[in-house]
């Protein structure tokens, strides 16, 4: 992640130099209008940071800067054509493959060094949150990145079929290894995809995807332990009691501060006290957030945050449908679903993902082209 941040900062720096000293005239109006759905989240971060007039609150803006700088860098590029868009998606594909390779290499090393049975591959101790720490990532974010990569690969026409099918199989297997709700999300996206697309165009990719999902589901169902089966193949894993308790706490914070919320500086202490009062010891010990991005904005920014969140994401989704840019329609749909059970815009991984791919979509002015 640090390497990613350095490279992203380097790119943004070069773009800002071009904007300031380049020969072409920078169109502020175009950038501000097109980037409004992303800039809105940065404005919310500014409001939340300076909820109280303390200049130390500038610290809270550090992770949010991508929401300001990435749209300026991407949308201002007049020649950001389909080829450049594809390169960004391919970078995500290879990033996901690299991350999975690191995680699986570590898993194999753990099994060999400890003399464990290979059946332990499918137990809770080698899946989910215990699978990804070696790569310094979280299952939810990696799951979201993999789902985006799968959606891109299905419709990409330049990658050779043998590599495309190999990548799809690796990614589907990786989703199950993550033991993430993203597996359910992927299935939902797939059925939506079938409903509105011409199946004949992508029938081979769809057959590979369906086969991969079926084989992986059967493998993890038969080999996985009871805990993992309950987590992956049960609706209760999405709407578990502890998660609902955290949602209720965030909603209570919103009701007590309905207009502008409590801000970044106070949210952790206020939420922790609520956990203590409600005897939610696990949430208090791990300092857990709302695990719902809409409720996160309601508690931090109040009604203003909730309204901006719904309006911005709704605009991006509807605009992608209008442009018939269905790849991004599915991407925004996946992001919205992920935000139902996670606060993805709390960590820099989610913030940069949203900033980059939303800006990538907004940099394209018209309807989608082949």
C-alpha positions in Angstrom: 0.0 0.0 0.0 2.9 2.4 0.7 4.3 1.7 -2.7 0.9 2.4 -4.2 0.6 5.7 -2.3 4.1 6.8 -3.4 3.4 6.1 -7.1 0.0 7.7 -6.9 1.4 10.8 -5.3 4.2 10.9 -7.9 1.6 10.8 -10.7 -0.5 13.5 -9.1 2.6 15.6 -8.6 3.5 15.4 -12.3 -0.1 16.2 -13.3 -0.1 19.3 -11.1 3.2 20.5 -12.6 1.6 20.0 -16.1 -1.5 21.9 -15.0 0.5 24.8 -13.5 3.3 25.1 -16.1 2.0 23.3 -19.2 1.1 25.0 -22.4 -2.6 23.9 -22.4 -5.1 25.9 -20.5 -6.6 24.2 -17.5 -10.4 24.1 -17.6 -11.4 24.5 -14.0 -15.1 24.6 -14.8 -15.0 21.3 -16.6 -13.1 19.6 -13.8 -15.3 21.0 -11.1 -18.5 20.0 -12.8 -17.5 16.5 -13.8 -15.7 15.8 -10.5 -18.5 17.1 -8.3 -19.6 13.6 -7.1 -16.1 12.9 -5.8 -15.3 16.4 -4.6 -18.5 16.3 -2.5 -16.9 13.6 -0.3 -13.8 15.8 0.2 -16.1 18.7 1.3 -17.7 16.4 3.8 -14.2 15.5 5.1 -13.3 19.2 5.5 -16.5 19.8 7.4 -15.9 16.8 9.7 -12.3 17.8 10.2 -13.1 21.3 11.3 -16.2 20.5 13.3 -14.4 22.2 16.1 -12.0 25.1 15.4 -8.8 23.3 16.2 -6.0 23.4 13.6 -4.9 19.9 14.7 -7.9 18.6 12.9 -6.0 19.0 9.6 -4.5 15.6 10.5 -7.9 14.0 9.7 -7.8 15.3 6.1 -4.6 13.4 5.2 -6.3 10.2 4.1 -9.0 12.2 2.3 -6.7 14.2 0.0 -7.2 11.6 -2.9 -10.9 12.8 -3.1 -9.6 16.2 -4.1 -6.4 15.5 -6.0 -7.2 12.4 -8.0 -10.2 14.0 -9.8 -8.1 17.0 -10.7 -5.4 14.8 -12.1 -7.5 12.4 -14.0 -10.4 14.5 -15.3 -8.1 17.3 -16.5 -6.4 14.9 -18.9 -7.9 15.6 -22.3 -6.4 12.5 -23.9 -7.5 10.0 -21.3 -8.8 7.6 -24.0 -10.0 4.0 -23.8 -6.5 2.7 -23.9 -5.5 4.5 -20.8 -8.6 3.4 -19.0 -7.8 -0.2 -19.8 -4.3 0.2 -18.4 -5.7 1.3 -15.1 -8.0 -1.7 -15.0 -5.1 -4.0 -15.9 -3.0 -2.5 -13.2 -5.8 -3.4 -10.7 -5.9 -7.0 -12.2 -2.2 -7.5 -11.7 -2.3 -5.9 -8.3 -4.9 -8.4 -7.2 -3.0 -11.3 -8.6 0.2 -10.1 -6.8 -1.7 -9.8 -3.5 -3.2 -13.2 -3.8 0.2 -14.7 -4.7 1.7 -13.2 -1.6 -1.1 -14.5 0.6 -1.1 -18.0 -0.9 2.7 -18.3 -0.7 2.5 -17.4 3.0 -0.3 -20.0 3.5 1.7 -22.7 1.8 4.7 -21.8 3.9 2.7 -21.9 7.1 1.3 -25.4 6.3 4.7 -26.8 5.3 6.7 -25.2 8.2 4.1 -26.3 10.8 3.6 -29.7 9.4 -0.1 -29.2 9.1 -2.5 -31.2 7.0 -3.5 -29.7 3.6 -7.1 -30.0 4.8 -6.3 -27.0 7.0 -6.2 -24.9 3.9 -10.0 -24.6 4.2 -10.3 -23.9 8.0 -11.1 -20.6 9.5 -7.4 -20.1 10.7 -6.3 -19.9 7.1 -9.1 -17.9 5.6 -10.7 -14.4 5.8 -8.9 -12.0 8.1 -6.2 -14.6 8.8 -5.4 -15.0 5.1 -4.6 -11.4 4.2 -2.5 -9.7 6.9 0.8 -10.8 5.3 -0.1 -8.5 2.3 -1.2 -5.7 4.6 -4.8 -5.7 3.4 -8.3 -6.4 4.5 -10.6 -9.1 3.0 -13.3 -6.6 2.2 -11.2 -4.3 0.2 -9.3 -7.1 -1.6 -12.7 -8.7 -2.3 -14.0 -5.5 -3.8 -10.9 -5.1 -6.0 -11.2 -8.7 -7.2 -14.9 -8.3 -8.1 -14.0 -5.1 -10.1 -11.3 -7.1 -11.9 -13.7 -9.9 -12.7 -16.2 -7.5 -14.2 -13.5 -5.9 -16.3 -12.1 -9.2 -17.5 -15.5 -10.5 -18.7 -16.0 -7.6 -21.1 -12.3 -7.0 -22.1 -11.7 -8.1 -25.7 -7.9 -7.6 -25.9 -6.6 -10.1 -23.3 -6.1 -13.6 -24.7 -8.8 -16.1 -23.7 -6.4 -18.5 -22.0 -5.1 -15.8 -19.7 -8.5 -14.4 -19.1 -10.0 -17.8 -18.1 -7.0 -18.4 -15.8 -7.4 -15.0 -14.1 -11.1 -15.6 -13.7 -10.6 -19.0 -12.0 -7.8 -17.6 -9.7 -10.0 -14.7 -8.7 -13.1 -16.8 -8.0 -11.1 -19.2 -5.8 -9.5 -16.2 -4.1 -13.0 -14.8 -3.3 -13.9 -18.0 -1.5 -10.6 -18.0 0.3 -11.3 -14.5 1.6 -14.6 -15.9 3.1 -16.1 -12.6 2.3 -19.6 -11.4 1.7 -18.2 -10.4 -1.6 -18.9 -13.9 -2.8 -22.6 -13.2 -2.4 -22.1 -9.9 -4.1 -20.4 -11.4 -7.1 -23.3 -13.8 -7.6 -25.8 -11.0 -7.4 -23.7 -9.0 -9.9 -23.5 -12.0 -12.2 -27.3 -12.5 -12.3 -27.8 -8.7 -13.0 -25.2 -9.0 -15.7 -27.1 -11.9 -17.3 -30.4 -10.0 -17.1 -29.3 -6.9 -19.0 -26.5 -8.1 -21.3 -26.4 -10.1 -24.5 -25.4 -13.4 -23.1 -24.2 -14.7 -26.5 -21.4 -12.1 -26.6 -19.8 -13.3 -23.3 -21.1 -16.9 -23.2 -17.6 -18.4 -22.8 -16.5 -16.1 -20.1 -19.9 -16.6 -18.3 -19.5 -20.4 -18.6 -16.1 -20.3 -17.1 -17.3 -18.0 -14.3 -20.3 -20.2 -13.5 -18.2 -23.3 -13.5 -15.6 -21.8 -11.3 -18.2 -20.6 -8.8 -19.9 -24.0 -8.7 -16.7 -25.9 -8.2 -15.3 -23.5 -5.6 -18.6 -23.5 -3.7 -18.7 -27.3 -3.6 -15.0 -27.6 -2.6 -15.3 -25.0 0.2 -18.6 -26.5 1.4 -17.3 -30.0 1.6 -13.8 -29.2 2.9 -14.5 -26.2 5.1 -15.2 -26.4 8.8 -18.6 -25.5 10.3 -17.6 -22.0 11.2 -16.6 -21.1 7.7 -19.7 -22.8 6.1 -21.9 -20.7 8.4 -20.0 -17.6 7.5 -20.0 -18.1 3.8 -23.2 -19.9 3.0 -25.6 -18.2 5.5 -27.6 -15.0 5.3 -27.0 -14.6 9.0 -23.3 -13.8 8.3 -24.4 -10.6 6.6 -27.0 -9.5 9.1 -25.5 -10.9 12.3 -26.6 -9.5 15.6 -23.3 -7.8 16.5 -23.2 -5.9 13.2 -26.8 -4.7 13.8 -25.8 -3.5 17.3 -23.1 -1.4 15.8 -25.6 0.1 13.2 -27.9 1.0 16.1 -25.1 2.8 17.9 -24.2 4.9 14.9 -27.9 5.7 14.4 -28.2 6.8 18.0 -25.2 9.1 17.5 -26.9 10.6 14.4 -30.1 11.2 16.3 -28.2 13.1 19.0 -26.4 15.1 16.4 -28.8 15.2 13.4 -27.5 18.1 11.4 -23.7 18.1 11.1 -22.8 15.0 13.2 -20.0 14.8 15.7 -17.0 15.2 13.3 -13.8 13.2 12.9 -12.2 14.3 16.2 -15.1 13.1 18.4 -16.5 10.1 16.6 -14.2 7.5 18.1 -14.7 8.6 21.7 -18.4 9.0 21.4 -18.8 5.6 19.7 -16.6 3.9 22.2 -18.7 5.3 25.1 -21.8 4.0 23.4 -20.3 0.6 23.1 -19.4 0.7 26.8 -22.9 1.8 27.8 -24.5 -0.9 25.7 -22.1 -3.6 27.0 -20.8 -4.3 23.5 -17.4 -5.4 24.7 -16.1 -6.9 21.4 -16.8 -3.7 19.5 -15.3 -1.5 22.2 -12.2 -3.7 22.5 -11.5 -3.6 18.8 -12.7 0.1 18.3 -15.0 -1.0 15.5 -16.6 1.5 13.1 -20.2 1.5 11.9 -19.6 -1.2 9.3 -22.1 0.7 7.1 -20.9 3.7 5.1 -24.2 5.5 5.0 -24.5 5.3 8.8 -20.8 6.3 9.1 -21.6 9.5 7.3 -24.8 10.1 9.3 -22.9 9.8 12.5 -19.9 11.9 11.4 -21.5 14.5 9.1 -25.2 14.2 10.1 -28.0 14.6 7.6 -25.7 16.6 5.3 -23.4 13.6 5.0 -26.1 11.1 4.4 -27.7 13.3 1.8 -24.4 13.9 0.0 -23.5 10.2 0.1 -26.8 9.1 -1.4 -26.9 11.9 -4.0 -23.3 11.4 -5.2 -23.4 7.6 -5.5 -26.9 7.7 -7.0 -25.7 10.2 -9.6 -22.7 8.1 -10.5 -24.8 4.9 -10.9 -27.6 6.6 -12.9 -25.1 8.4 -15.1 -23.3 5.1 -15.9 -26.7 3.6 -17.0 -27.5 6.7 -19.1 -24.1 6.4 -20.8 -24.5 2.7 -21.3 -21.2 2.3 -19.6 -22.3 -0.9 -17.9 -18.8 -1.9 -16.6 -19.0 1.1 -14.3 -22.7 0.5 -13.6 -21.7 -2.8 -12.1 -18.6 -1.3 -10.4 -20.8 1.3 -8.6 -23.4 -1.3 -7.8 -20.7 -3.5 -6.2 -19.4 -0.5 -4.3 -22.9 0.4 -3.0 -23.5 -3.2 -1.9 -20.1 -3.4 -0.2 -21.0 -0.3 1.8 -24.0 -1.9 3.3 -21.8 -4.1 5.5 -18.5 -2.1 5.6 -17.4 1.5 6.0 -15.2 1.3 2.9 -14.5 5.1 2.8 -12.9 5.0 6.3 -9.6 3.5 5.2 -7.2 4.9 2.5 -7.6 1.7 0.4 -11.3 2.3 -0.1 -10.9 6.1 -0.5 -8.2 5.7 -3.2 -10.2 3.0 -5.0 -13.4 5.2 -5.1 -11.4 8.3 -6.1 -9.6 6.6 -8.9 -12.4 4.6 -10.5 -15.0 7.3 -10.1 -12.7 9.9 -11.6 -11.8 7.4 -14.4 -15.5 7.1 -15.2 -16.1 10.9 -15.0 -13.1 11.6 -17.3 -15.0 10.0 -20.1 -17.4 12.7 -21.4 -19.9 10.8 -23.6 -21.5 7.4 -24.0 -19.4 4.3 -23.7 -17.6 3.1 -26.9 -16.0 -0.2 -27.8 
